[in-house]
Amino acid sequence: MKPVVTSRRRPPAIAFREAIESATSQGVDRDAMTLHLTRADASLLKRDGTLAVSDISFADGVMKFLGVTVQEGGVVSSELILPK
């Protein structure tokens, strides 16, 4: 599967929710996915007041969005990394 890249017009939470749900419906396990976000997108996701408390978590130094591990920074554009 190809990585899913966000569009600058849509908030990261919306774009990646759709991408995660699409991958899940195709049988991809959320534990096998990684969200690699720009620092800006990670900041937007952390401050998104429309997200339910259960959508985003911070535990043991790991951020997760909808059960998918988030890596922050080190990329030019955010993407959902799927297993090969």
Backbone hydrogen bonds, N-H to C=O, Kabsch-Sander energy under -0.5 kcal/mol:
donor,donor_aa,acceptor,acceptor_aa,energy
4,V,80,L,-1.4
5,V,3,P,-0.5
6,T,78,S,-1.1
10,R,7,S,-1.4
14,I,11,P,-0.6
15,A,11,P,-2.2
16,F,12,P,-2.8
17,R,13,A,-1.6
18,E,14,I,-2.0
19,A,15,A,-1.9
20,I,16,F,-2.8
21,E,17,R,-2.7
22,S,18,E,-2.3
23,A,19,A,-2.3
24,T,20,I,-2.6
25,S,21,E,-2.2
26,Q,22,S,-0.9
27,G,24,T,-1.8
28,V,23,A,-2.4
32,A,29,D,-1.7
33,M,30,R,-1.0
34,T,81,I,-2.0
35,L,69,T,-3.0
36,H,34,T,-0.7
36,H,79,E,-2.8
37,L,35,L,-0.8
37,L,71,Q,-3.0
42,A,38,T,-2.5
43,S,39,R,-2.2
44,L,40,A,-2.4
45,L,41,D,-2.6
46,K,42,A,-2.5
47,R,43,S,-1.8
48,D,44,L,-0.5
48,D,45,L,-0.9
49,G,47,R,-0.8
51,L,48,D,-1.2
55,D,52,A,-1.8
56,I,52,A,-0.7
56,I,53,V,-0.5
57,S,64,K,-2.5
59,A,62,V,-2.3
62,V,59,A,-2.0
63,M,70,V,-0.5
64,K,57,S,-2.5
65,F,68,V,-2.5
66,L,55,D,-3.5
68,V,65,F,-1.9
69,T,33,M,-0.7
70,V,63,M,-2.8
71,Q,35,L,-3.3
73,G,37,L,-3.2
79,E,36,H,-2.4
80,L,4,V,-2.1
81,I,34,T,-3.7
81,I,79,E,-0.6
82,L,80,L,-0.6
